[in-house]
Amino acid sequence: MNLPAPTALLMTGDDYRESLRAYRPRVYLDGRLVNSVADEPGFAPGINALALTYDYAHKPEYARLMTAVQQSSGKTVNRLSHINTSAGDLLNKLEAVRLVCQETGCAQRYLTHDALNAIGQVAARLDDAKGSTEHTARFLNYLHRVQDQDLSLGVAMTDAKGDRSKRPHQQPEVDSYLHIVDRNALHNGQRGILISGTKAIVTGAPYMHELLVMPCRNMTQADADFAVCCAVPVDAPGLTLIARPAGRPGEPEHGAALFSSKYGQSTAVCLFDRVFVPMDNVFYAGEWEHSGHLTYNYATHHRHTCIGARAGFGDLLIGAGALMCEANGFDPGRESHLREQMVELITITESFFACGVAASVYGKADSYSQTFMPDAVFANIGKLLLATKIYDMHRIAHYVSGGLIVTLPGPDEDHNPETSAKLSEVLRANPDVPYAQRIETARFIEDLTAGYQGGWYSVISLHGGGSPAAMKQEIYRNYPIGSKVELVERLLERGIAADGSPAPAPHDPQRAITQNRQPGKCCDTGCTVPGSPVMVDLPTVEAALPSRRSPA
């Protein structure tokens, strides 16, 4: 008899809101100390966004996309705390993130997924280097607790950095980077470490359950005290969060901030002052030579995930742009200049999403942990495209919408008896679209692209997950240029050097440009064997996004 697989706790959105009341973080917002994060209006849009990731796991039409069976425990867990073990997992994660970001703009909780996958990989690498199983066992204990309690984790990765020309150990202000101040601390009979320093950009920090502290760069031996990875409850003694509001809280629900008053994102500067971390929550401390591996893996996972997130945002712009064309009295199918703009917006969105699909299909298991990694080249190309094309996406939304999106009278005029009747007459365009619907769509586009929230989306798309320069570096580092050189040399019968002398041997150490090679992606020794199944549950994924997949 087949018994159903056990299921970890899967909270609802309301359960998540209530769970936050068990924590008492020290959080400042707009210069005041917050009494209860769960009840703070300034954080409500961000809490709403995370709550949706919990609720969608309970929707029958999304449940199998938003949940997964964790291989190490056999339990069904939320997709956003799952460790990937197949290309199908990567594809399903990509679709799941697109799905929740279609609704919220940015669901934030996917950071939990990206960090857990990377930390699991570095734990396995540490065990391999030390000939032990200690780090993996510690990580799995933590992972299973997070999954069983259905926690959301923030990523405390980006340090304040101080003088960018100096390494962490050279900074005149030591707390500009988070570091270990005591490696043999004792607290209530527990052994652990004490950490101090500053993490400058922590997404959703006030309404997370715990923070995953990670290094933001490669370290040298002199930086060993700065090489630390651990988990810290958001209300740990000695931790202070200085946060900004999420979205546009307090704006009229049907006013200028229709979307961002419902969904948004807070970020926080996190100040650590001799925070105690028990060893059960320390994944490494001082192993500087593994920091580059952790940051690289996290960046690859996160850039792949960002592709799904911004594709969801692209879906919002495509839908809003089409509605605005209709409200203005135009059919893009008949107006070539509008059709061209809409096709460009669709092409941008689906181009970087296609890179995410390719990164999933060509993903492969990490050699230490068997965690599936997205293909680094496609993941970085997709993230680079969205980072630089976000401004084109905004431009196109402005083009197809017209200037009305930023020149409308304020929303209070909609209820002014002296002006509302006349405005509803003169500002109506398509007779089949009521004035209120046209204005609501215009303000929605303003909110997404031309207001406070629009500026936020631009900056977070450009710099989130690393700068465009970092992505270009990874593309060049991972792309097999050497294989292309060998291809041309073979066609030229190995070719000759520019000065007429014989070309260097293909593997000549002096010939660095040809050193990066990999097997062809269309052969059995490449990343994926042709014909291999890569989707775990394709029908579920197809059904998850009917508006994008179905012709009707």
MITI-123441 format. One record per residue (C-alpha): y, x, z; residue in three letters. Coordinates in steps of 0.1 Angstrom, whole numbers, padded with zeros to 4 digits, always signed. Layout:
YXZALA/...
END
This chain:
+0000+0000+0000MET/+0035+0013-0009ASN/+0058+0012+0020LEU/+0096+0009+0013PRO/+0115+0041+0018ALA/+0134+0043+0051PRO/+0172+0038+0049THR/+0198+0057+0068ALA/+0226+0036+0083LEU/+0248+0023+0055LEU/+0280+0011+0070MET/+0302-0016+0055THR/+0339-0011+0050GLY/+0346-0030+0082ASP/+0320-0009+0101ASP/+0338+0022+0088TYR/+0372+0009+0101ARG/+0356+0002+0134GLU/+0339+0036+0136SER/+0373+0053+0134LEU/+0382+0037+0167ARG/+0356+0059+0184ALA/+0378+0090+0176TYR/+0411+0100+0192ARG/+0426+0126+0169PRO/+0460+0141+0176ARG/+0478+0130+0145VAL/+0515+0130+0137TYR/+0530+0107+0110LEU/+0567+0106+0101ASP/+0575+0126+0133GLY/+0556+0103+0157ARG/+0523+0105+0174LEU/+0498+0080+0161VAL/+0480+0059+0187ASN/+0452+0045+0166SER/+0444+0057+0131VAL/+0424+0026+0123ALA/+0454+0004+0132ASP/+0482+0025+0117GLU/+0498+0008+0087PRO/+0508+0041+0072GLY/+0472+0050+0067PHE/+0459+0016+0056ALA/+0459+0023+0018PRO/+0438+0054+0024GLY/+0414+0037+0047ILE/+0410+0009+0022ASN/+0400+0034-0005ALA/+0373+0049+0017LEU/+0361+0015+0029ALA/+0354+0005-0007LEU/+0328+0034-0010THR/+0310+0018+0019TYR/+0312-0018+0006ASP/+0300-0008-0029TYR/+0268+0006-0015ALA/+0260-0030-0004HIS/+0268-0047-0037LYS/+0235-0055-0055PRO/+0250-0046-0089GLU/+0261-0012-0076TYR/+0237-0004-0048ALA/+0213+0018-0068ARG/+0242+0037-0083LEU/+0260+0041-0050MET/+0229+0051-0031THR/+0202+0077-0036ALA/+0170+0089-0020VAL/+0176+0122-0001GLN/+0147+0145-0010GLN/+0148+0164+0023SER/+0144+0132+0044SER/+0130+0105+0021GLY/+0158+0082+0033LYS/+0181+0061+0011THR/+0217+0074+0017VAL/+0252+0068+0003ASN/+0255+0087-0030ARG/+0287+0104-0017LEU/+0267+0123+0010SER/+0237+0130-0012HIS/+0224+0164-0023ILE/+0217+0166-0061ASN/+0183+0176-0072THR/+0183+0166-0109SER/+0206+0162-0139ALA/+0202+0125-0133GLY/+0217+0129-0099ASP/+0247+0146-0114LEU/+0252+0119-0140LEU/+0248+0091-0115ASN/+0273+0108-0092LYS/+0298+0111-0121LEU/+0294+0074-0129GLU/+0296+0064-0092ALA/+0329+0083-0088VAL/+0344+0068-0119ARG/+0334+0034-0107LEU/+0351+0036-0072VAL/+0382+0053-0087CYS/+0386+0025-0112GLN/+0393+0003-0082GLU/+0411+0027-0059THR/+0427+0054-0082GLY/+0412+0080-0059CYS/+0384+0072-0034ALA/+0386+0106-0017GLN/+0351+0104-0001ARG/+0336+0124-0030TYR/+0349+0155-0013LEU/+0321+0150+0013THR/+0295+0152-0015HIS/+0310+0183-0031ASP/+0313+0203+0001ALA/+0278+0194+0014LEU/+0262+0205-0019ASN/+0280+0238-0018ALA/+0273+0245+0019ILE/+0236+0238+0014GLY/+0235+0264-0014GLN/+0252+0291+0007VAL/+0229+0284+0036ALA/+0199+0290+0014ALA/+0215+0322+0000ARG/+0221+0334+0036LEU/+0185+0328+0045ASP/+0173+0347+0014ASP/+0195+0376+0023ALA/+0183+0377+0059LYS/+0147+0367+0054GLY/+0150+0337+0077SER/+0151+0299+0076THR/+0178+0295+0103GLU/+0208+0286+0082HIS/+0190+0260+0060THR/+0174+0244+0091ALA/+0208+0242+0108ARG/+0224+0227+0076PHE/+0197+0201+0072LEU/+0200+0190+0108ASN/+0237+0185+0102TYR/+0232+0169+0068LEU/+0207+0144+0081HIS/+0230+0135+0110ARG/+0259+0129+0086VAL/+0237+0107+0064GLN/+0221+0088+0092ASP/+0255+0080+0107GLN/+0271+0075+0072ASP/+0300+0097+0081LEU/+0330+0107+0059SER/+0339+0144+0059LEU/+0372+0159+0050GLY/+0374+0194+0034VAL/+0396+0218+0052ALA/+0396+0246+0026MET/+0431+0255+0014THR/+0448+0279+0039ASP/+0485+0281+0043ALA/+0480+0316+0027LYS/+0513+0331+0038GLY/+0524+0360+0015ASP/+0503+0355-0016ARG/+0504+0392-0025SER/+0485+0401+0007LYS/+0449+0395+0017ARG/+0441+0374+0048PRO/+0438+0404+0072HIS/+0472+0418+0060GLN/+0492+0387+0068GLN/+0520+0392+0093PRO/+0513+0357+0106GLU/+0476+0357+0113VAL/+0474+0319+0116ASP/+0484+0315+0080SER/+0446+0318+0074TYR/+0420+0301+0096LEU/+0400+0328+0114HIS/+0376+0334+0142ILE/+0391+0345+0175VAL/+0359+0346+0196ASP/+0324+0349+0182ARG/+0307+0345+0216ASN/+0325+0316+0232ALA/+0309+0293+0258LEU/+0319+0257+0264HIS/+0300+0234+0288ASN/+0270+0256+0285GLY/+0270+0257+0247GLN/+0274+0289+0227ARG/+0297+0288+0198GLY/+0329+0302+0182ILE/+0366+0297+0187LEU/+0388+0293+0156ILE/+0425+0293+0150SER/+0448+0290+0120GLY/+0461+0266+0094THR/+0446+0245+0067LYS/+0474+0232+0046ALA/+0461+0205+0022ILE/+0434+0184+0037VAL/+0428+0151+0018THR/+0423+0120+0039GLY/+0421+0141+0071ALA/+0434+0114+0096PRO/+0408+0089+0086TYR/+0378+0112+0082MET/+0351+0115+0110HIS/+0348+0153+0107GLU/+0363+0182+0088LEU/+0343+0208+0070LEU/+0361+0241+0074VAL/+0355+0264+0044MET/+0372+0296+0031PRO/+0395+0292+0001CYS/+0389+0326-0015ARG/+0366+0356-0019ASN/+0367+0379+0012MET/+0364+0416+0017THR/+0348+0433+0047GLN/+0382+0437+0063ALA/+0385+0399+0061ASP/+0353+0392+0080ALA/+0371+0372+0107ASP/+0384+0349+0081PHE/+0350+0342+0066ALA/+0339+0311+0084VAL/+0323+0278+0075CYS/+0318+0251+0101CYS/+0321+0214+0109ALA/+0347+0201+0134VAL/+0352+0165+0146PRO/+0386+0152+0137VAL/+0394+0148+0174ASP/+0383+0182+0186ALA/+0405+0196+0214PRO/+0430+0221+0200GLY/+0432+0204+0166LEU/+0465+0188+0154THR/+0470+0169+0122LEU/+0505+0165+0107ILE/+0501+0139+0080ALA/+0519+0121+0053ARG/+0515+0083+0046PRO/+0488+0071+0023ALA/+0502+0054-0009GLY/+0532+0032-0003ARG/+0524+0014+0029PRO/+0547-0014+0039GLY/+0559-0022+0004GLU/+0558-0059-0006PRO/+0523-0067-0017GLU/+0535-0082-0050HIS/+0565-0059-0054GLY/+0571-0026-0070ALA/+0541-0009-0052ALA/+0515-0035-0060LEU/+0487-0010-0064PHE/+0498+0018-0040SER/+0505-0005-0012SER/+0467-0014-0013LYS/+0452+0020-0021TYR/+0465+0055-0016GLY/+0458+0089-0001GLN/+0471+0108+0029SER/+0470+0145+0032THR/+0475+0166+0063ALA/+0483+0201+0075VAL/+0457+0209+0101CYS/+0466+0233+0129LEU/+0436+0248+0148PHE/+0444+0264+0182ASP/+0414+0280+0197ARG/+0391+0251+0186VAL/+0356+0255+0200PHE/+0327+0249+0175VAL/+0291+0249+0188PRO/+0267+0270+0169MET/+0248+0239+0157ASP/+0279+0232+0136ASN/+0285+0268+0124VAL/+0271+0275+0089PHE/+0282+0310+0088TYR/+0307+0332+0108ALA/+0317+0366+0095GLY/+0293+0369+0065GLU/+0322+0378+0042TRP/+0301+0387+0012GLU/+0290+0350+0008HIS/+0325+0335+0007SER/+0329+0339-0030GLY/+0296+0322-0036HIS/+0306+0292-0014LEU/+0341+0288-0030THR/+0327+0291-0065TYR/+0300+0265-0060ASN/+0323+0241-0043TYR/+0349+0245-0070ALA/+0322+0238-0097THR/+0309+0207-0079HIS/+0344+0194-0072HIS/+0358+0199-0107ARG/+0328+0181-0121HIS/+0335+0152-0097THR/+0372+0152-0104CYS/+0363+0144-0140ILE/+0348+0111-0129GLY/+0377+0103-0106ALA/+0404+0108-0133ARG/+0383+0089-0158ALA/+0385+0059-0134GLY/+0423+0064-0133PHE/+0423+0066-0172GLY/+0405+0032-0172ASP/+0434+0018-0152LEU/+0459+0031-0177LEU/+0440+0019-0207ILE/+0437-0016-0194GLY/+0473-0017-0182ALA/+0486-0004-0215GLY/+0467-0030-0235ALA/+0479-0058-0212LEU/+0515-0046-0216MET/+0512-0045-0254CYS/+0500-0081-0253GLU/+0527-0092-0228ALA/+0553-0076-0251ASN/+0540-0097-0280GLY/+0522-0069-0299PHE/+0485-0066-0310ASP/+0477-0029-0311PRO/+0450-0037-0336GLY/+0478-0047-0360ARG/+0506-0023-0349GLU/+0495+0011-0362SER/+0518+0031-0339HIS/+0506+0013-0308LEU/+0470+0016-0320ARG/+0473+0053-0325GLU/+0487+0057-0290GLN/+0459+0036-0274MET/+0433+0056-0293VAL/+0448+0088-0281GLU/+0447+0076-0245LEU/+0411+0066-0249ILE/+0402+0099-0266THR/+0418+0119-0238ILE/+0399+0099-0211THR/+0365+0099-0228GLU/+0369+0136-0239SER/+0371+0150-0205PHE/+0345+0125-0192PHE/+0322+0137-0220ALA/+0325+0172-0207CYS/+0314+0158-0173GLY/+0283+0143-0190VAL/+0276+0176-0208ALA/+0280+0195-0175ALA/+0254+0171-0160SER/+0229+0173-0188VAL/+0231+0211-0189TYR/+0231+0214-0152GLY/+0203+0234-0136LYS/+0189+0241-0102ALA/+0204+0268-0080ASP/+0180+0297-0077SER/+0182+0297-0039TYR/+0183+0261-0028SER/+0172+0240-0058GLN/+0204+0220-0055THR/+0214+0210-0090PHE/+0247+0226-0102MET/+0268+0212-0131PRO/+0272+0235-0160ASP/+0302+0256-0151ALA/+0317+0259-0186VAL/+0317+0222-0193PHE/+0328+0213-0157ALA/+0358+0236-0160ASN/+0367+0225-0195ILE/+0367+0189-0184GLY/+0388+0196-0154LYS/+0412+0217-0174LEU/+0416+0189-0199LEU/+0424+0163-0173LEU/+0447+0187-0154ALA/+0469+0193-0185THR/+0465+0160-0202LYS/+0475+0138-0173ILE/+0511+0142-0184TYR/+0501+0129-0219ASP/+0483+0100-0203MET/+0515+0090-0185HIS/+0536+0095-0217ARG/+0513+0072-0237ILE/+0514+0046-0210ALA/+0552+0048-0211HIS/+0553+0046-0249TYR/+0532+0015-0253VAL/+0549-0003-0224SER/+0586+0002-0232GLY/+0615+0010-0209GLY/+0611-0022-0189LEU/+0587-0005-0165ILE/+0616+0014-0149VAL/+0646-0008-0157THR/+0635-0041-0142LEU/+0655-0056-0113PRO/+0639-0051-0079GLY/+0611-0074-0069PRO/+0633-0093-0045ASP/+0651-0108-0075GLU/+0619-0127-0084ASP/+0626-0149-0053HIS/+0663-0151-0056ASN/+0673-0187-0064PRO/+0705-0174-0081GLU/+0688-0152-0106THR/+0650-0158-0108SER/+0651-0188-0132ALA/+0673-0170-0157LYS/+0653-0138-0155LEU/+0621-0157-0162SER/+0636-0171-0193GLU/+0652-0140-0209VAL/+0626-0114-0198LEU/+0596-0133-0212ARG/+0582-0119-0245ALA/+0549-0133-0257ASN/+0551-0171-0252PRO/+0514-0171-0242ASP/+0520-0146-0213VAL/+0539-0160-0183PRO/+0569-0141-0172TYR/+0554-0133-0138ALA/+0523-0117-0155GLN/+0544-0095-0178ARG/+0566-0083-0149ILE/+0536-0077-0126GLU/+0519-0055-0153THR/+0552-0036-0159ALA/+0555-0028-0122ARG/+0518-0019-0120PHE/+0524+0008-0147ILE/+0555+0019-0130GLU/+0536+0023-0098ASP/+0508+0044-0115LEU/+0530+0066-0137THR/+0567+0066-0129ALA/+0571+0060-0092GLY/+0560+0079-0061TYR/+0524+0074-0068GLN/+0527+0084-0104GLY/+0542+0118-0094GLY/+0514+0123-0069TRP/+0487+0117-0095TYR/+0503+0142-0118SER/+0504+0170-0092VAL/+0470+0163-0077ILE/+0454+0162-0112SER/+0471+0196-0121LEU/+0463+0215-0089HIS/+0434+0196-0072GLY/+0403+0216-0073GLY/+0422+0248-0082GLY/+0449+0258-0107SER/+0445+0257-0145PRO/+0445+0295-0143ALA/+0414+0294-0121ALA/+0396+0271-0145MET/+0404+0293-0175LYS/+0391+0323-0156GLN/+0358+0305-0149GLU/+0355+0293-0185ILE/+0359+0328-0198TYR/+0336+0343-0171ARG/+0308+0319-0178ASN/+0311+0314-0215TYR/+0285+0334-0236PRO/+0309+0351-0259ILE/+0284+0379-0263GLY/+0259+0356-0278SER/+0285+0345-0304LYS/+0292+0382-0312VAL/+0255+0389-0316GLU/+0253+0359-0340LEU/+0280+0373-0363VAL/+0266+0408-0361GLU/+0232+0395-0371ARG/+0248+0377-0401LEU/+0265+0410-0410LEU/+0233+0429-0405GLU/+0246+0441-0371ARG/+0280+0449-0386GLY/+0301+0481-0382ILE/+0330+0490-0360ALA/+0366+0486-0373ALA/+0369+0523-0380ASP/+0337+0524-0401GLY/+0315+0539-0375SER/+0283+0522-0364PRO/+0287+0494-0340ALA/+0277+0500-0303PRO/+0244+0488-0292ALA/+0245+0451-0281PRO/+0239+0460-0245HIS/+0261+0490-0244ASP/+0279+0490-0209PRO/+0311+0500-0227GLN/+0310+0468-0246ARG/+0320+0443-0219ALA/+0328+0415-0243ILE/+0292+0411-0253THR/+0277+0413-0219GLN/+0279+0375-0212ASN/+0249+0360-0229ARG/+0226+0330-0223GLN/+0197+0314-0241PRO/+0206+0288-0267GLY/+0212+0254-0252LYS/+0189+0237-0278CYS/+0157+0257-0272CYS/+0130+0255-0245ASP/+0143+0285-0227THR/+0179+0271-0224GLY/+0193+0251-0197CYS/+0174+0219-0204THR/+0142+0214-0223VAL/+0148+0191-0253PRO/+0136+0156-0248GLY/+0136+0159-0210SER/+0146+0127-0191PRO/+0179+0133-0174VAL/+0189+0099-0162MET/+0171+0086-0131VAL/+0180+0050-0137ASP/+0199+0045-0169LEU/+0199+0007-0169PRO/+0216+0007-0135THR/+0243+0030-0147VAL/+0248+0010-0179GLU/+0252-0021-0159ALA/+0276-0005-0134ALA/+0306-0004-0159LEU/+0302-0035-0181PRO/+0339-0034-0191SER/+0334+0001-0206ARG/+0299-0002-0219ARG/+0297-0037-0233SER/+0314-0047-0265PRO/+0324-0080-0250ALA/
END
